Amino acid sequence: MERKSLVSPQAKLSLRQQCRLLSISRASFYYEPKQENADNLGMMQLMDAHILEEPTAGVLTMQSMLEEKGYKAGYERIRRLMRLANIRPIYPRKQLTQLGDKKYIYPYLLRNLKVERANQVWAIDITYVAMAKGFMYLTAVIDVYSRYIVGWGLSNTLDAEASLQVLKAAVAEHGKPGIVNSDQGSQFTCKEYVEYLKSESIRISMDGKGRALDNIFIERFWRTIKYQHIYLNPATDGISLYQGISGWMEKYNQRPHQGIDRNKPINLYKMAA
């Protein structure tokens, strides 16, 4: 994260050259948000907030909610926007989320597992982030034991490469975890992601399809950052979005959390790692 703060659009070198010299994926520092019309952006923001309150809300539920808010949209349009915003209900469903190849889906390893040290289990996920105009995607990697955010990055794509670069950077900075858990999204059920974890001898765990609690720690984190920062501070561009999230992440890692007995994630992680 420190290296990303060194990239400056005012520097003599191009952004491409700066990212290459700093070994940063440009996908994590693009400034152009996705373009959708105002109605679509409005619906996506409403659905993003609604799914945090009603995790089982599917297309029809979203359609009813949006109609109450003054938006009339057909089934296919709402389904497309849900896919674009990476909004996934927790119940088993057909073809709502684009999944990767079935041969890259792995079993869930955390059931009945006692997590008792840092770097034993990390969880990774990607979420939609609304901006004043447009949107981007945020990938985060959390250490389950300490709740410490070991890595994060922004991109304007849901492609696997953006999330994989965040994970690689976290491993380079903090060392290898024993297990990395994810959902079954296409970013994680693909050849590049699976082969990288195997090459590093990191065990692969994936949520069971439609299981609400399998990746609960990263889901709780999304709720926290969206309600405490993103919804309250809609960014005007990618730079302000990155800077705002960077400052918030630093505070998040250094403040007490109820879920870890009022310990600070950074202290719990550093002492145990």
VOBA-1610 file (N, C-alpha, C; in pm, whole numbers, padded with zeros to 5 digits, always signed):
BEGIN
Met+00082-00120+00000Met+00000+00000+00000Met+00087+00126+00000Glu+00206+00121+00071Glu+00294+00236+00075Glu+00344+00270-00065Arg+00377+00168-00145Arg+00430+00193-00279Arg+00327+00261-00367Lys+00201+00226-00353Lys+00097+00285-00436Lys+00086+00435-00410Ser+00113+00477-00286Ser+00103+00619-00253Ser+00212+00701-00321Leu+00316+00634-00374Leu+00424+00704-00442Leu+00391+00738-00586Val+00288+00675-00641Val+00248+00702-00779Val+00181+00839-00786Ser+00227+00923-00876Ser+00173+01059-00887Ser+00148+01095-01032Pro+00028+01145-01063Pro+00001+01188-01201Pro+00079+01312-01239Gln+00140+01383-01142Gln+00218+01502-01170Gln+00365+01472-01200Ala+00407+01348-01180Ala+00548+01313-01201Ala+00583+01316-01350Lys+00714+01329-01378Lys+00760+01332-01518Lys+00740+01197-01586Leu+00759+01090-01511Leu+00737+00957-01567Leu+00588+00931-01584Ser+00553+00850-01682Ser+00413+00812-01702Ser+00368+00720-01590Leu+00235+00708-01573Leu+00182+00617-01471Leu+00227+00474-01500Arg+00231+00438-01627Arg+00275+00303-01664Arg+00418+00279-01616Gln+00508+00377-01641Gln+00648+00363-01600Gln+00662+00360-01448Gln+00584+00447-01380Gln+00591+00449-01234Gln+00547+00316-01175Cys+00436+00263-01225Cys+00386+00135-01174Cys+00486+00022-01201Arg+00550+00025-01320Arg+00647-00079-01352Arg+00768-00072-01260Leu+00819+00048-01236Leu+00937+00065-01150Leu+00909+00027-01006Leu+00784+00049-00963Leu+00746+00019-00824Leu+00689-00121-00809Ser+00683-00197-00921Ser+00628-00334-00920Ser+00484-00335-00871Ile+00405-00241-00923Ile+00263-00230-00888Ile+00179-00263-01010Ser+00074-00340-00991Ser-00018-00366-01100Ser-00096-00240-01133Arg-00095-00202-01259Arg-00170-00082-01297Arg-00320-00100-01276Ala-00366-00224-01277Ala-00508-00250-01255Ala-00554-00201-01119Ser-00461-00192-01023Ser-00498-00148-00889Ser-00493+00003-00875Phe-00454+00075-00980Phe-00442+00220-00968Phe-00495+00293-01092Tyr-00599+00242-01153Tyr-00662+00311-01264Tyr-00756+00418-01210Tyr-00772+00522-01288Tyr-00849+00636-01239Tyr-00987+00648-01304Glu-01008+00581-01417Glu-01134+00595-01487Glu-01239+00499-01433Pro-01350+00551-01378Pro-01455+00462-01329Pro-01535+00401-01444Lys-01606+00294-01413Lys-01695+00235-01512Lys-01805+00335-01547Gln-01847+00332-01674Gln-01948+00426-01721Gln-02083+00357-01735Glu-02182+00407-01665Glu-02321+00365-01678Glu-02405+00491-01668Asn-02529+00485-01719Asn-02612+00605-01708Asn-02654+00627-01563Ala-02707+00745-01536Ala-02737+00785-01398Ala-02837+00692-01332Asp-02939+00648-01407Asp-03038+00556-01350Asp-02975+00425-01308Asn-02892+00370-01394Asn-02826+00244-01361Asn-02736+00257-01239Leu-02659+00366-01233Leu-02572+00389-01117Leu-02653+00403-00989Gly-02768+00473-01000Gly-02854+00488-00884Gly-02908+00355-00835Met-02951+00270-00928Met-03002+00139-00891Met-02893+00051-00831Met-02773+00058-00888Met-02663-00024-00836Met-02627+00016-00693Gln-02627+00145-00665Gln-02596+00191-00530Gln-02702+00147-00431Leu-02828+00155-00471Leu-02937+00110-00383Leu-02928-00040-00358Met-02899-00118-00461Met-02890-00263-00444Met-02769-00302-00360Asp-02659-00229-00377Asp-02539-00256-00297Asp-02567-00237-00149Ala-02640-00131-00114Ala-02675-00108+00026Ala-02778-00210+00075His-02872-00245-00014His-02980-00336+00026His-02928-00477+00055Ile-02831-00523-00021Ile-02782-00660-00002Ile-02713-00675+00133Leu-02662-00566+00189Leu-02602-00572+00322Leu-02708-00593+00429Glu-02829-00544+00403Glu-02938-00558+00498Glu-03017-00687+00476Glu-03026-00730+00352Glu-03101-00852+00318Glu-03015-00938+00225Pro-02924-01017+00282Pro-02829-01092+00200Pro-02891-01194+00106Thr-03017-01230+00127Thr-03083-01327+00040Thr-03157-01262-00076Ala-03149-01131-00089Ala-03227-01060-00191Ala-03179-01096-00331Gly-03270-01154-00409Gly-03240-01187-00547Gly-03296-01084-00642Val-03302-01119-00770Val-03345-01023-00872Val-03486-00973-00846Leu-03579-01062-00817Leu-03718-01020-00797Leu-03733-00932-00675Thr-03662-00965-00568Thr-03668-00882-00448Thr-03611-00744-00477Met-03499-00740-00548Met-03439-00612-00585Met-03532-00532-00675Gln-03600-00601-00763Gln-03693-00533-00854Gln-03805-00464-00776Ser-03858-00533-00675Ser-03963-00474-00592Ser-03910-00357-00510Met-03790-00373-00453Met-03730-00266-00374Met-03707-00142-00459Leu-03655-00162-00579Leu-03626-00049-00666Leu-03754+00022-00712Glu-03859-00056-00736Glu-03986+00005-00776Glu-04039+00095-00666Glu-04020+00054-00541Glu-04062+00137-00428Glu-03981+00266-00421Lys-03858+00262-00475Lys-03772+00379-00475Lys-03789+00465-00600Gly-03879+00423-00688Gly-03906+00502-00806Gly-03837+00457-00933Tyr-03775+00339-00928Tyr-03706+00285-01045Tyr-03784+00166-01100Lys-03821+00172-01226Lys-03885+00059-01291Lys-03787-00001-01391Ala-03757-00129-01370Ala-03660-00196-01456Ala-03697-00342-01472Gly-03668-00397-01588Gly-03699-00536-01615Gly-03603-00632-01547Tyr-03640-00758-01548Tyr-03562-00864-01482Tyr-03420-00870-01536Glu-03404-00872-01669Glu-03272-00886-01729Glu-03182-00767-01698Arg-03240-00649-01696Arg-03161-00529-01666Arg-03109-00534-01523Ile-03194-00571-01429Ile-03152-00579-01289Ile-03049-00689-01270Arg-03069-00802-01336Arg-02972-00910-01325Arg-02836-00866-01377Arg-02834-00792-01489Arg-02708-00744-01543Arg-02639-00649-01446Leu-02716-00559-01386Leu-02657-00463-01293Leu-02608-00532-01165Met-02678-00635-01122Met-02631-00711-01006Met-02499-00779-01037Arg-02487-00835-01156Arg-02361-00897-01196Arg-02250-00793-01203Leu-02282-00677-01260Leu-02183-00571-01276Leu-02135-00521-01140Ala-02226-00515-01044Ala-02191-00469-00909Ala-02143-00584-00820Asn-02131-00702-00877Asn-02083-00819-00802Asn-02170-00846-00679Ile-02301-00827-00696Ile-02397-00850-00587Ile-02449-00992-00599Arg-02430-01071-00492Arg-02462-01214-00496Arg-02544-01254-00374Pro-02669-01290-00395Pro-02748-01342-00282Pro-02684-01468-00226Ile-02710-01498-00099Ile-02642-01611-00035Ile-02709-01744-00059Tyr-02835-01744-00111Tyr-02900-01872-00131Tyr-02859-01934-00263Pro-02869-02066-00276Pro-02836-02130-00404Pro-02921-02075-00517Arg-02858-02043-00627Arg-02932-01985-00739Arg-02869-02032-00871Lys-02940-02006-00982Lys-02893-02049-01112Lys-02844-01929-01192Gln-02718-01936-01234Gln-02662-01843-01331Gln-02670-01697-01290Leu-02670-01666-01159Leu-02669-01525-01120Leu-02527-01473-01117Thr-02433-01556-01075Thr-02293-01518-01072Thr-02217-01599-01173Gln-02131-01535-01247Gln-02048-01608-01342Gln-01941-01685-01267Leu-01947-01815-01273Leu-01849-01898-01204Leu-01741-01942-01301Gly-01628-01981-01246Gly-01520-02031-01328Gly-01539-02179-01358Asp-01434-02240-01407Asp-01437-02381-01442Asp-01457-02465-01316Lys-01545-02563-01323Lys-01575-02646-01205Lys-01452-02719-01153Lys-01356-02747-01241Lys-01237-02820-01196Lys-01149-02735-01105Tyr-01177-02604-01099Tyr-01101-02516-01010Tyr-01177-02481-00882Ile-01288-02547-00857Ile-01362-02526-00733Ile-01310-02623-00627Tyr-01280-02570-00510Tyr-01221-02649-00402Tyr-01314-02652-00281Pro-01300-02753-00195Pro-01387-02764-00078Pro-01357-02660+00029Tyr-01453-02637+00113Tyr-01441-02544+00225Tyr-01364-02613+00338Leu-01255-02551+00383Leu-01165-02613+00480Leu-01179-02558+00622Leu-01263-02457+00641Leu-01264-02388+00770Leu-01366-02441+00869Arg-01455-02529+00824Arg-01557-02581+00915Arg-01491-02658+01028Asn-01521-02617+01150Asn-01467-02678+01273Asn-01317-02657+01290Leu-01258-02571+01209Leu-01115-02540+01223Leu-01097-02432+01328Lys-01010-02454+01424Lys-00979-02355+01526Lys-00868-02264+01475Val-00903-02138+01451Val-00804-02042+01403Val-00739-01976+01524Glu-00611-02002+01545Glu-00546-01959+01669Glu-00415-01887+01648Arg-00385-01848+01525Arg-00262-01772+01503Arg-00274-01691+01374Ala-00193-01588+01367Ala-00190-01505+01246Ala-00131-01585+01130Asn-00175-01551+01010Asn-00130-01617+00886Asn-00169-01764+00878Gln-00257-01807+00965Gln-00310-01942+00953Gln-00416-01946+00843Val-00504-01845+00843Val-00611-01837+00743Val-00628-01693+00699Trp-00626-01671+00569Trp-00664-01543+00511Trp-00794-01562+00433Ala-00871-01455+00423Ala-00992-01455+00340Ala-00981-01342+00238Ile-01020-01370+00115Ile-01011-01271+00007Ile-01147-01257-00061Asp-01178-01135-00103Asp-01303-01112-00176Asp-01290-00981-00252Ile-01385-00959-00342Ile-01389-00836-00421Ile-01530-00780-00414Thr-01543-00648-00403Thr-01674-00586-00390Thr-01682-00461-00475Tyr-01804-00422-00507Tyr-01835-00302-00583Tyr-01824-00180-00491Val-01767-00071-00543Val-01756+00053-00466Val-01817+00167-00549Ala-01925+00224-00498Ala-01990+00334-00568Ala-01910+00462-00552Met-01907+00543-00658Met-01844+00674-00655Met-01951+00779-00687Ala-01913+00906-00678Ala-02009+01011-00710Ala-02059+00996-00853Lys-01967+00956-00943Lys-02003+00925-01080Lys-01922+00802-01120Gly-01989+00692-01140Gly-01920+00570-01177Gly-01894+00480-01057Phe-01806+00384-01076Phe-01776+00289-00970Phe-01646+00217-01001Met-01590+00155-00897Met-01472+00071-00913Met-01493-00054-00828Tyr-01391-00140-00823Tyr-01398-00261-00744Tyr-01283-00263-00643Leu-01315-00308-00524Leu-01217-00316-00416Leu-01194-00461-00378Thr-01069-00504-00384Thr-01029-00636-00336Thr-00962-00618-00200Ala-00995-00704-00105Ala-00930-00699+00026Ala-00896-00841+00070Val-00787-00851+00145Val-00743-00977+00204Val-00732-00955+00355Ile-00804-01035+00433Ile-00807-01019+00578Ile-00748-01142+00646Asp-00668-01118+00748Asp-00620-01227+00832Asp-00730-01261+00931Val-00782-01383+00925Val-00901-01419+01002Val-00875-01413+01152Tyr-00757-01452+01197Tyr-00727-01454+01340Tyr-00728-01314+01401Ser-00663-01219+01335Ser-00645-01086+01393Ser-00740-00981+01336Arg-00807-01013+01225Arg-00891-00919+01149Arg-00808-00809+01083Tyr-00678-00831+01074Tyr-00588-00734+01012Tyr-00599-00742+00860Ile-00610-00627+00794Ile-00614-00625+00648Ile-00472-00631+00596Val-00435-00747+00542Val-00298-00767+00496Val-00275-00714+00356Gly-00381-00686+00283Gly-00366-00633+00148Gly-00498-00585+00091Trp-00491-00486+00004Trp-00611-00439-00065Trp-00570-00366-00192Gly-00664-00350-00283Gly-00635-00279-00407Gly-00762-00243-00481Leu-00754-00142-00564Leu-00866-00097-00646Leu-00842-00131-00792Ser-00949-00158-00863Ser-00940-00181-01006Ser-01071-00140-01071Asn-01069-00129-01203Asn-01194-00099-01273Asn-01245-00221-01347Thr-01204-00337-01302Thr-01246-00462-01366Thr-01265-00572-01263Leu-01350-00667-01296Leu-01368-00785-01213Leu-01276-00899-01256Asp-01187-00872-01347Asp-01098-00977-01395Asp-01014-01036-01282Ala-00978-01161-01297Ala-00903-01232-01192Ala-00769-01168-01163Glu-00704-01111-01263Glu-00569-01058-01248Glu-00561-00951-01139Ala-00663-00864-01131Ala-00660-00756-01033Ala-00658-00811-00890Ser-00745-00907-00861Ser-00748-00966-00727Ser-00623-01048-00700Leu-00574-01117-00801Leu-00455-01199-00782Leu-00334-01113-00749Gln-00323-00997-00811Gln-00211-00908-00781Gln-00215-00859-00636Val-00335-00835-00585Val-00348-00795-00444Val-00299-00907-00352Leu-00339-01028-00383Leu-00297-01143-00302Leu-00145-01162-00310Lys-00089-01153-00429Lys+00056-01170-00443Lys+00131-01064-00364Ala+00083-00941-00368Ala+00149-00834-00293Ala+00142-00859-00143Ala+00028-00911-00096Ala+00013-00941+00047Ala+00110-01051+00090Val+00124-01154+00007Val+00217-01262+00038Val+00361-01212+00039Ala+00393-01126-00057Ala+00528-01071-00064Ala+00561-00987+00059Glu+00461-00918+00111Glu+00484-00829+00226Glu+00477-00902+00360His+00386-00999+00372His+00360-01060+00503His+00398-01207+00513Gly+00436-01269+00403Gly+00465-01411+00405Gly+00342-01493+00367Lys+00362-01623+00356Lys+00255-01711+00310Lys+00159-01749+00422Pro+00028-01745+00396Pro-00067-01801+00491Pro-00079-01952+00471Gly-00136-02021+00569Gly-00157-02164+00552Gly-00271-02193+00457Ile-00378-02114+00468Ile-00499-02133+00387Ile-00547-01997+00338Val-00597-01992+00215Val-00668-01874+00166Val-00809-01918+00130Asn-00908-01851+00190Asn-01048-01883+00162Asn-01110-01774+00075Ser-01193-01817-00020Ser-01264-01724-00108Ser-01403-01779-00135Asp-01481-01704-00212Asp-01606-01761-00261Asp-01578-01833-00393Gln-01683-01871-00463Gln-01666-01943-00588Gln-01679-01852-00710Gly-01652-01723-00691Gly-01657-01630-00803Gly-01552-01662-00907Ser-01572-01611-01027Ser-01482-01644-01139Ser-01341-01595-01116Gln-01323-01494-01028Gln-01187-01445-01000Gln-01103-01551-00930Phe-01170-01643-00859Phe-01099-01739-00776Phe-01111-01882-00826Thr-01205-01909-00914Thr-01217-02043-00972Thr-01163-02040-01114Cys-01036-02003-01123Cys-00971-01994-01253Cys-00829-02049-01242Lys-00771-02078-01355Lys-00639-02142-01360Lys-00532-02058-01294Glu-00529-01928-01321Glu-00422-01842-01271Glu-00422-01837-01118Tyr-00538-01820-01059Tyr-00549-01810-00913Tyr-00510-01942-00847Val-00567-02050-00895Val-00541-02181-00834Val-00395-02221-00850Glu-00340-02201-00969Glu-00201-02241-00991Glu-00104-02159-00907Tyr-00135-02032-00885Tyr-00047-01951-00801Tyr-00045-02004-00657Leu-00163-02030-00600Leu-00167-02081-00462Leu-00097-02216-00451Lys-00117-02300-00550Lys-00050-02430-00548Lys+00102-02414-00556Ser+00148-02322-00638Ser+00292-02301-00654Ser+00355-02250-00525Glu+00275-02185-00441Glu+00325-02134-00313Glu+00295-02229-00197Ser+00238-02345-00230Ser+00201-02446-00128Ser+00104-02389-00026Ile+00011-02306-00073Ile-00095-02250+00011Ile-00222-02330-00015Arg-00285-02377+00090Arg-00407-02457+00075Arg-00524-02369+00031Ile-00607-02424-00055Ile-00718-02350-00116Ile-00849-02392-00051Ser-00923-02291-00003Ser-01055-02316+00055Ser-01155-02225-00013Met-01276-02277-00039Met-01380-02197-00102Met-01513-02219-00033Asp-01590-02111-00022Asp-01722-02120+00040Asp-01809-02222-00032Gly-01894-02290+00043Gly-01997-02369-00020Gly-02096-02277-00088Lys-02146-02316-00204Lys-02237-02230-00280Lys-02363-02201-00200Gly-02391-02070-00181Gly-02511-02030-00111Gly-02501-02035+00040Arg-02381-02054+00096Arg-02366-02060+00241Arg-02331-01921+00294Ala-02414-01870+00385Ala-02403-01732+00430Ala-02283-01707+00520Leu-02243-01805+00598Leu-02145-01781+00703Leu-02003-01827+00668Asp-01983-01887+00553Asp-01853-01945+00523Asp-01742-01840+00513Asn-01774-01722+00464Asn-01672-01616+00453Asn-01717-01494+00532Ile-01768-01518+00653Ile-01835-01415+00731Ile-01744-01300+00767Phe-01613-01324+00786Phe-01524-01218+00832Phe-01504-01110+00726Ile-01486-01150+00601Ile-01471-01052+00495Ile-01605-00984+00466Glu-01717-01057+00481Glu-01848-00998+00460Glu-01875-00890+00566Arg-01838-00916+00690Arg-01853-00815+00795Arg-01765-00694+00766Phe-01647-00719+00712Phe-01558-00608+00680Phe-01620-00520+00572Trp-01680-00580+00468Trp-01745-00499+00364Trp-01852-00410+00424Arg-01930-00465+00513Arg-02036-00386+00576Arg-01977-00268+00653Thr-01868-00294+00724Thr-01806-00189+00804Thr-01751-00076+00718Ile-01672-00110+00616Ile-01611-00004+00536Ile-01714+00073+00455Lys-01819+00005+00412Lys-01918+00076+00331Lys-02002+00171+00417Tyr-02043+00127+00535Tyr-02125+00214+00619Tyr-02043+00323+00687Gln-01919+00293+00721Gln-01838+00389+00796Gln-01758+00484+00707His-01737+00446+00581His-01657+00535+00496His-01715+00556+00356Ile-01733+00451+00279Ile-01765+00466+00137Ile-01898+00538+00115Tyr-02004+00497+00185Tyr-02134+00562+00166Tyr-02132+00707+00214Leu-02050+00735+00314Leu-02045+00870+00372Leu-01953+00963+00294Asn-01864+00906+00213Asn-01765+00988+00143Asn-01756+00946-00004Pro-01858+00972-00082Pro-01854+00932-00224Pro-01741+01004-00298Ala-01649+00927-00351Ala-01531+00984-00417Ala-01567+01037-00555Thr-01495+01140-00595Thr-01520+01200-00727Thr-01434+01137-00835Asp-01324+01073-00796Asp-01237+01009-00895Asp-01157+00899-00826Gly-01079+00826-00906Gly-01004+00713-00853Gly-00898+00753-00752Ile-00836+00870-00771Ile-00731+00914-00679Ile-00789+00941-00541Ser-00899+01018-00536Ser-00959+01049-00406Ser-01016+00923-00341Leu-01067+00831-00423Leu-01117+00705-00368Leu-01003+00628-00304Tyr-00890+00616-00375Tyr-00775+00544-00321Tyr-00724+00609-00193Gln-00710+00740-00195Gln-00657+00811-00078Gln-00751+00797+00042Gly-00882+00806+00017Gly-00977+00794+00127Gly-00976+00655+00188Ile-00975+00553+00103Ile-00973+00415+00154Ile-00840+00388+00225Ser-00730+00440+00172Ser-00600+00418+00234Ser-00598+00472+00377Gly-00649+00593+00396Gly-00653+00650+00530Gly-00745+00573+00623Trp-00859+00530+00569Trp-00953+00455+00652Trp-00896+00319+00690Met-00830+00252+00598Met-00772+00121+00626Met-00668+00131+00738Glu-00587+00234+00734Glu-00486+00250+00839Glu-00551+00264+00975Lys-00659+00341+00982Lys-00730+00357+01109Lys-00798+00226+01151Tyr-00855+00156+01054Tyr-00923+00029+01084Tyr-00828-00070+01149Asn-00709-00081+01094Asn-00612-00178+01147Asn-00559-00139+01284Gln-00578-00014+01325Gln-00518+00033+01449Gln-00619+00066+01558Arg-00746+00031+01537Arg-00845+00060+01640Arg-00897-00069+01701Pro-00944-00066+01826Pro-00994-00188+01892Pro-01118-00242+01821His-01132-00376+01820His-01247-00442+01758His-01314-00533+01860Gln-01446-00524+01866Gln-01521-00607+01960Gln-01503-00755+01931Gly-01494-00793+01804Gly-01486-00933+01768Gly-01358-01001+01810Ile-01258-00923+01850Ile-01130-00980+01896Ile-01098-00925+02035Asp-01204-00916+02117Asp-01191-00878+02259Asp-01125-00742+02276Arg-01166-00648+02193Arg-01120-00510+02201Arg-00972-00494+02172Asn-00910-00593+02112Asn-00772-00580+02068Asn-00766-00501+01938Lys-00650-00448+01906Lys-00629-00383+01779Lys-00575-00486+01679Pro-00630-00492+01559Pro-00581-00589+01462Pro-00430-00585+01440Ile-00374-00465+01429Ile-00231-00455+01401Ile-00148-00516+01514Asn-00193-00493+01640Asn-00119-00549+01754Asn-00131-00700+01758Leu-00253-00750+01736Leu-00276-00893+01742Leu-00200-00963+01629Tyr-00199-00899+01513Tyr-00129-00961+01399Tyr+00023-00959+01418Lys+00076-00842+01453Lys+00221-00829+01466Lys+00276-00915+01580Met+00202-00927+01688Met+00250-01007+01801Met+00248-01156+01770Ala+00152-01195+01686Ala+00134-01339+01661Ala+00203-01386+01534Ala+00226-01294+01441Ala+00283-01334+01311Ala+00428-01379+01324
//
